[in-house]
Structures are given as C-alpha cells and as structure tokens.
C-alpha cells in the first residue's frame, strides 16, 4: 500500500527546505515542521500503521535519532516493541556494532545484543526519516540480522531518489519510501 499523490503533496508541503545546511550546496529536508503539523503527522502515522498492520511485526527498530520519533510512535500504534539503533557509545548494555562509510570517513551504529531476545522469530521493521546514500540504514539492517532477527522491510518518510541508497539497501531487505524526491 502506497500513499495517494494528494496525501504525498500534503506531507511534502509540511517539510521545510533549508538551503546550504549543513554545508553550502546541500538542501536539508527539515522534518521538524512535519512533526509540528498535527494533520500531516497524523496522516503519515495512520498511513504507516495501516501499511504495516498485516506484517505480523514483533518490533520496530528506529535509527538514531529521528527514526526514534517515527519508530516509537508506530510501535505504540501497532502494539509492538521498539528498539533503538544508536551511534557508537550511546547504549548502556552489551552491544553489537556495524561500521559504515561516509564521504569523509567511517561511522558506527550499535544495537543491544539482546534487543529481540524476548520473542522467538522476531520480525522487525527498520525506520528512519530519510534515506540518502544508505550507509547508516544498510549497517542498521545488518545489525538486526546479526542479533538474530529478520528485517522485514526498511521504511523511510523520504527517499532521495537521485542517490543510490535505496537500491543498495534493497540488496538485503525490502525498501519503502513514503515520498521520493528527485
């Protein structure tokens, strides 16, 4: 199930463009305006809840930090658990980590080693606000599998279609973006 074009337009209009952030030449997609727009945020979350209501998920995993917002809200709506995937050094218990490349170096994300241990055959939806080059999402999906869960799909509010992140990630899990931006 995908979102109707009229509804995509409502969401796009609720997202603010910030030119030259964080550096010159980049147009940052600011979702804080979508979050503060109760109609747009409700439209998005109802769509996601409807889409994933039949997936038999046990958990939603959100990527640090904006994935926490959408992931925790969706987990509550679906009655499933929420698991954070954080930047290195932010989780207090034993973790498993995965490194990924950035255009200027390497970064790392982590998950608790027992994140899904309370259920058998955990089925997880990975969620974040945006997919660009896909490095963080690819690492996060690998982490879910490393700790014994199945990443059913990766979901993003917005995908930058002119970059290869979605195709790279689709090598290891299904990918759904609510809104694609050229």
Helices and strands as residue ranges (DSSP letters): H 5-13, E 16-19, E 27-30, H 32-36, H 38-52, E 59-63, H 66-78, E 81-87, E 95-102, E 105-112, E 123-131, H 135-146, E 150-160, H 165-169, E 174-181
